[in-house]
Amino acid sequence: MTLAKSLVVLTVLFGVHFIIATLQAEAIDPEGTVFFILLIIEMFFNSYQGL
């Protein structure tokens, strides 16, 4: 049971920004400016994910 709880917490902690970034980038700015900014934010989160 504790494994399931920790899996849910880690999925929410590390996965939510991927879902939000993908949905917002396609809906808001089809030209790609927002996508570029969200890509930089995603790279920032990925750089700290292994710590």
C-alpha positions as CSV (number, residue, x, y, z in Angstrom):
1,M,0.0,0.0,0.0
2,T,2.8,2.4,0.8
3,L,4.3,1.7,-2.6
4,A,1.1,2.7,-4.3
5,K,0.9,5.9,-2.3
6,S,4.5,6.8,-3.1
7,L,4.0,6.0,-6.8
8,V,0.9,8.3,-6.9
9,V,2.8,11.1,-5.2
10,L,5.8,10.8,-7.5
11,T,3.7,10.7,-10.6
12,V,1.9,13.9,-9.6
13,L,5.1,15.6,-8.5
14,F,7.1,14.8,-11.7
15,G,4.5,14.4,-14.3
16,V,1.9,17.2,-14.0
17,H,4.1,19.9,-15.7
18,F,4.5,17.6,-18.8
19,I,0.8,17.3,-19.2
20,I,0.1,21.0,-18.6
21,A,3.0,22.1,-21.0
22,T,1.8,19.9,-23.8
23,L,-1.9,21.0,-23.6
24,Q,-1.1,24.7,-23.2
25,A,1.5,24.8,-26.0
26,E,-0.8,23.4,-28.6
27,A,-3.9,25.3,-27.6
28,I,-2.4,28.8,-26.9
29,D,0.2,29.4,-29.5
30,P,0.4,27.4,-32.7
31,E,3.4,29.6,-33.9
32,G,5.7,28.1,-31.3
33,T,6.7,31.0,-29.0
34,V,4.9,29.6,-26.0
35,F,6.1,26.1,-26.9
36,F,9.7,27.4,-26.8
37,I,9.2,28.9,-23.4
38,L,7.6,25.8,-22.0
39,L,10.4,23.7,-23.5
40,I,12.9,25.8,-21.4
41,I,10.8,25.3,-18.3
42,E,10.7,21.5,-19.0
43,M,14.4,21.4,-19.4
44,F,14.8,23.2,-16.1
45,F,12.6,20.6,-14.3
46,N,14.4,17.7,-16.0
47,S,17.8,19.0,-14.8
48,Y,16.7,18.7,-11.2
49,Q,14.8,15.4,-11.5
50,G,17.8,13.2,-10.8
51,L,18.8,14.9,-7.6
